[in-house]
Amino acid sequence: MAPGRMLEYLFEKDRHAYNITIFNAEPRVNYNRLMLSPVLSGERTYEDIITHGDDWYAEHGVTLHKSAKVSEIDRAAKTVTSETGVTASYDRLVIATGSNPFIIPLPGNDLDGVLTYRDLDDVGKMLDAAKRGGRAIVIGGGLLGLEAAAGLKMQGMEVTVLHLMPTLMERQLDPAAGYLLQEEFERRGIEVRTKANSHEIVDDGTGKVKGIRLDDGTQIEASVVVMAVGIRPSTELAKAISLDVGRGILVGDDMRTSDADIFALGECVEHRGICYGLVAPLYEMAEVIADNLLNGTSEYTGSVTATKLKVTGVDLYSAGDFSEGEEREEIVLRDAAAGVYKRLVLKDNRIVGAVLYGETSDGPWFFDLLKKRSDVAEMRDTLIFGQAYQGGAPLDPTAAVAALPDDAEICGCNGVCKGKIVNAISEKGLKSLDDVRAHTKASASCGTCTGLVEQLMQVTLGDAYNPATVTPMCGCTHLGHSDVRRLIKSRELKTIPSVMQELEWTSSGGCAKCRPALNYYLVSDWPDEYADDYQSRYINERVHANIQKDGTYSVVPRMWGGMTSSTELRAIADVVDKFNIPAVKCTGGQRIDMLGISKEDLPAVWADLGKAGFVSGQAYAKGLRTVKTCVGSDWCRFGTQDSTGLGIRIEKFMWGSWTPAKLKLAVSGCPRNCAEATCKDIGVICVDSGYEIHFAGAAGLDIKGTEVLGLVKTEDEALEHIVALTQMYREQGHYLERIYKWARRVGSDEIRTRIMEDADQRKLYFDRFVFSQKFAQVDPWSERVSGKDKHEFRPMAVLQAEAAE
């Protein structure tokens, strides 16, 4: 990452100053290591985090040797040779070998299953381990260790974090924030053991990890041990060519080593006695080297660093020195209900340290005051409340951002200040967030600064800034789905004609796009008052069966949780024989599909199935389809809970409900995930400590793993949270918007806040769903057998051809 940024700075100044050759030990292009944690958790892919692709190197005339670890540097001849036998000469050389993970000298540290967390190859090994399931032990409760733990948990493993110190991230957090962080990880189902000293990694007898033994004799079973206890600068090459080396490769303020033609950059460097492991200092070093390669006189004088944890749903910011001392004072704000903790450490009326947990939007402002050693005496009484509260009444957020100085850091991941973003917007005519990301890299990594970047765009562009272009529902209106939903509720519109009249539809009766959407919104918002409009549904929902390419239909009866009986199977067989149904298939949702039924036979087929106790499986519906299960603890030796029973309970509770798009659920009895719960709209992974609820997966045209909503302890809690999540989606989703697209639009963190943290709001969602089910749980097959919509299943005319004479 550091030399990649150096080349960007160099090319900005003079694209043709050097012919550039890169020797890369990894078999790939430059990627953003800051985003390895989202790759591990499944939220990103490798392709998502590539910084410079092959085309970039070709466009800039850079020769890139992949899988070419350097084996020799000849300072006299000025050549570099790789293990693959490639040799290149140099006028200037930049060594950027990074760091190596520290391996604790424990017995068993060489066993199969002991991993480190440093690069994409390490992530690949952890993902492979996660597919096998079981428990992972992470040694180290610092940044990397916690990010690894969260990622492995999201991949379905049970995880234990072992940390030697009393609180997590003790180098970046004070004990209070460390306590809150531990609570959050434990709430997610991750076991945290502090003051835990590892004694031995236990061999299973075949050279593989069986577990770990602590100094107090405790033994924890596990198949994987991840060591994340720190890094050491990679100095082997520098030592081999007799450069000056301390803990890292020694450099001066000009970033030159003891050889004037050789620079060193990144985590391998020691500057003024400090080795840096965060990205912002590395980027500052890169800019100095780029200038000095062009005979400049730039100097690197050291960095003050800030820390963020890249775990979805955890807001944490730390900067400076927060240790206590006689000459220091502190300002603390705690909001237990909101889970917010803020602490500022002051010395001589200047901020020297800041810890923010739960609400971190003022982090960059505090950090700017810290770096500039600004006197905060005049704002002492309101300082802890943030920038918006300085000078009296709270400022509009955009005004607060406008007041930031040009050198205030906005994007810590990529070292981008406010002035660079504003200049790029003005000079390059940038209009969208994607444009700003492409030209400045601000908000392009972890994304936590996206709000600040958007506020800067609003300040800079004024009325010309259009943060989100609204796509109309259809050609009948200029309104988007969100506006239509909002206005239906606020104006209490309860029929399709009233919606079209009050919202000024441009057509008399709507179209095939808007009528089904309006029908769903009204069913969802007014379940006890609105009568479902038969003509505003697609054909499959009108006839409650799926039309096939030859004009016949398929029928799928509901099988609760995928369970059936000999009586039900005989009834299906009898129906197949009686109506000469040509094809019978087991579905991926653990049901039976009968294909090739004529439309006029549907009511009779349903009647016979109904006598056996079947109801519609609603395989055609924009609503609950299936709840797939494994056999769980009743039969499986790995099962931790009764997954089948829970799946049946969920399906019987939720069947009949309409949703914006089809909704598929699954319940797996253990992290082996035989029911494939981690690619469903909503899934449950049963674990020893309860039920881990997942959501927002996809396994169709889009492939996406689920995100973790949270862990609950009982079946009742699992049902309440799943139902509340479904109702939130029902009330906010756009018609035909799958749950993963809805989550991406509204924000997964917002969903977790509403469902996991706000018990009152969760109960309201749950109660509204229960109320709507009073009107929804009516079997449509039984209704049609009784004669409802009977014209739909009668031919308009029976035509007979006469034989020619």
Steps between C-alpha positions, in 0.01 A plus 500: 500500500774748593709473177178505299410834656859622447467426127172691486670805653797459266284475189302807604824701509685349202370196320813448291782560750580131549465159342346301783535131586321332792592166654198366686524191719124442472349351180262792446460874451483770768197467726370685804609301804280715720206320344615144572259488794189554281636236259536256791148577624357457150393863459755563221691293245862525387386676183328765713825597675741519205674839500703473181399239244717368217364771270627772734855369489485469120355850461782650710777296341583315822664158478348278767658164588254291701604209724851645477641518851833681500794277592795734441585870479842600365567855622822532302351388169163658589298191408213308654448127440192292583469135599355443154827613340386843378763776534440873459734796543412817689598862546280529808364215707203500740480214749142446618503148639243570770486290814469141610245371750648411835472130580487431874762240593243257637533124480289393202526829309597304186193275497264483205223746586719774651443808285600864488304799368702723274415462131249356256655155516438497876138598440465215251627251757255631760209479258593139418510425873161664551343271239589204721330662799594454862667742737775750428722648769642846434800592712510877532230752580646785297377644170591205277396236750153646551447551127602137440267381776204694361565374147528135604180533704317639198626200304324269744777395737485504876771742615697555819730802540790462743660824616787531746406842636196585719312688223483484123707732280674643805750688280218694332219498758461585863343234727147642472495482120670161510221376726232624258681339209519166682127521577425557132708204387342275761156618387592374155572157641881532509656373823762739639751394764725774634805447721537172311857379454542223243721209607484245218322428172374143529573240229221260404760228436513552124681832490181708503362744755272347761477802729698720734604470863529810719742557785222437753442152353184586307480319166282632217420274205551655157603409146661836418727735692555848355796694635441875486735632766699755307743554214874538453659705220635283218867597496670188362586653162634818658718303741633285214635811322633661819256790524462649848226311681348534847154356562431610143701637209640829628410809294550874530235764459555481122411127521843398372680206656874495575541465121399831339362323192275271702177613667290291738125531535222360712486256789861388445624851598626634830488880513610693808472183703142422391366221274153575367234238434211720388440623149487878543871539594595274210320726255675803646833324451400415142439865415842599636678231296314594181617860536858405585520264203452815294783676686267666747578583861196361682536368851299253702494603865280229647127445538225516757271206428134422539341157510171360372374144535374353172221282636150561366279656762781602739574872509833565667754781466820552695781754467797619701596418858219438748709389796449674833744745662516773761501781244213358301127537525222317328152568366268199483155452349306177556160408357433144614168471320653596167823309560709817464825576683724798428816603682736787429834532680632857531833643601559875521160558331599287201361163397763228531271199471150405391294181527158481337272195507152469356493846337814604314400770252706764685814286491666689210432835669647391833795350312562826316499693830742243644744513209505881494524526879213749494410681820150385598456711815216710357296197396583291806140479625353372172804327349386144568175558307694551178554759234135569430446633855776758503384860506151453641218326316583180312626560150353336195731203426606652169593824672716305742679329213541833320674637810768230490842625382628382161762274656247318722513129431173364361600150389746338739527179297642683200644812664273745315444848642209734447694733265583220258137393476369855455763580236426181308127573502554855376781443251380173348127574508419197714129451557458160667641310794644242261682778314655626824604149597659441160702824502595533867441154654311669785230261629624227265623262771309430822233761418462646850575850372237487224269736688774761539591474132138547396470804727812646340345446158186680613704793636713523186233446235207671671174459310682314223552204733245226449590224745262242363315510174148370559392235252124524439290192568391501139400735221172581674663709773810701579504362854732224616397202710610659829298815442192302401522285812549805720205688348267200520552498877512874564189573291320180603437393143321165505403418144684492169274771347561730798875455467493579130275803550676654800852434369411625152558190292538588131300197381139416568548153642870440549709233332643152551789648701321727743172315566661190660726727705213717621295192580779364717559831680132529585475137617807559718394834648126443545453122547164534672353762264631440151353225284766326294449600136487180295573671169812673633695178543712309253356182346671258742355683801158524336472126448721397796719276289806548277437516128736290288627561147232275344215681676448236767564561868700356787361444848712491816323419827650629823711255698571652837877527548555244225334223703237265358332165571394184322139624501596824328719320247218255415263793450746663261546171314122460468467853358781434252331180379147643496589805292772331296757758608807448279783618729568491874813661643662558837577870539800673656264625770426146625158465339339311212408672174237355265543637147281498191154561649240669281348821631147362517620202711661718767194529733443124492868430570488743791182341632659156520818638655293697749326181617846373601561818700718687251489877454661704225879504511483845338795414275373779276473771765675822578484376854620221726604204286683240706674444831770245421633295791747229590411219739666677792548361847220242464708284268837657416796436728626853429171677558496759775130594495169372361537670162213307340260595777601865482466502121152352519404750769623794291325377186168439673522843661592690183330315210265709292686826557570720200839667467657734243668205327524128562629408844692180568613391845711217637597362840823302542551296814872574527772709332547226238197669347341209313184706441710767324370775729784739410375569149131551582300816547487413869690214657562351841815319608441307821794506739555375854426844642179557302401616155709716269270690266623588152344710227549651155640201314447415134555189288342580164613743234696664780712293736545647848561358843283614785586758762466428870207674664586375847485215750200418719469234768151349460261382228246762606758776457606360163140503378441854625815637335436324168139616486596857593771503232250374244249767596763776478580373149129482414449862604812646339580281201432606143284265297716220346799611714655193659598531863874525427441797270280664761770447764760655272275802443396574858818375666561178689603693810166681504320165481706356784432807712123473450471125544778404740538808718159672512272257684199733485529547124550126451182428696304748286619332180413159642151607608422657161600178325280293733210734432540473123507120517139502622408598145777324307493143627223381276577212266443629145456146363214430740337830403517414129366150563204670668434701184693825541619643166354192330489677162879500502506122461230460237580518130338794320364258238537137396585473134459177305635453152269327251645237273534608138259332257 
